[in-house]
Amino acid sequence: MEKPPGKLEDAAVLCFAILDESISRTGNTTHIVGGKDVEAFNALAIGKCFSDRGVYLFYCDSFWQVMTDTYHDTIEVVKQQAEYEYTNLAWLGI
């Protein structure tokens, strides 16, 4: 999987993590998209809209299409949330 584009949903991408076979879901959360539970994403990305104070955790498919997102106050809180949901995450810079 290639690096994400520089922007997702009008947010500048700050870092990302590929959800390959070395990463597992903890089962601590569920994501409902279009009324259905989504069990797998291909990647996560952290993005910042400069008009917002907080940052976004984007859950993406293999083409970096955002399937859903969550909003958090800081990058540290976003990473804590991601690590609550997945094991062995390795964040990569752009």
C-alpha positions in Angstrom: 0.0 0.0 0.0 1.3 3.4 -0.9 1.6 6.5 1.3 -1.6 8.5 1.6 -2.2 11.7 -0.3 -1.3 14.9 1.4 -4.9 15.6 2.3 -7.9 13.5 3.3 -11.3 15.2 3.8 -9.7 18.7 3.6 -7.3 17.8 6.4 -3.6 17.7 6.1 -2.3 14.2 6.8 0.3 14.3 9.6 1.0 10.6 9.9 -0.4 7.2 9.1 -0.4 3.5 9.9 -0.9 0.6 7.6 -3.1 -2.1 9.1 -1.3 -5.2 7.8 -1.3 -8.8 9.1 1.0 -7.8 12.0 -1.8 -5.5 13.4 -4.8 -6.9 15.2 -8.0 -5.4 16.4 -8.5 -5.4 20.1 -12.3 -5.7 19.9 -12.6 -2.7 22.2 -14.7 -0.7 19.7 -17.0 -1.1 16.7 -17.5 1.2 13.7 -20.9 1.4 12.1 -20.9 2.8 8.5 -24.1 2.9 6.5 -25.8 0.9 9.2 -23.3 -2.0 9.0 -20.5 -3.0 11.3 -17.2 -2.5 9.5 -14.7 -5.1 10.7 -11.7 -4.2 8.7 -9.9 -1.1 7.5 -6.7 -1.0 5.6 -5.1 2.0 7.2 -5.4 4.8 9.7 -4.3 8.4 9.2 -4.2 11.4 11.5 -5.2 14.7 9.9 -5.5 18.3 10.9 -7.8 20.9 9.4 -6.3 24.3 10.2 -9.7 25.8 10.8 -10.3 23.3 13.7 -8.5 23.0 17.0 -8.6 19.2 17.1 -7.4 16.4 14.9 -9.1 13.6 13.1 -8.4 9.8 13.1 -9.3 8.6 9.6 -10.2 4.9 9.0 -9.4 4.2 5.3 -9.7 1.5 2.6 -6.8 0.4 0.5 -7.2 3.4 -1.8 -7.1 6.0 1.0 -10.8 6.6 0.8 -12.1 7.6 4.2 -14.7 5.2 5.4 -15.3 6.9 8.8 -13.5 9.2 11.2 -13.3 10.3 14.8 -12.5 13.8 16.2 -10.1 14.3 19.1 -8.5 17.3 21.0 -4.8 16.3 20.4 -2.6 14.0 18.5 -1.7 12.2 21.7 -5.4 11.5 22.3 -5.8 10.3 18.7 -2.9 7.9 19.1 -4.3 6.6 22.4 -7.6 5.9 20.7 -6.0 4.1 17.8 -3.9 2.0 20.2 -7.0 1.2 22.2 -8.5 -0.2 19.0 -5.4 -1.9 17.4 -2.2 -3.6 18.7 1.3 -3.1 17.3 0.7 0.2 15.5 3.6 1.8 13.8 3.0 5.4 12.9 4.8 6.7 9.8 5.4 10.3 8.7 4.5 11.8 5.4 
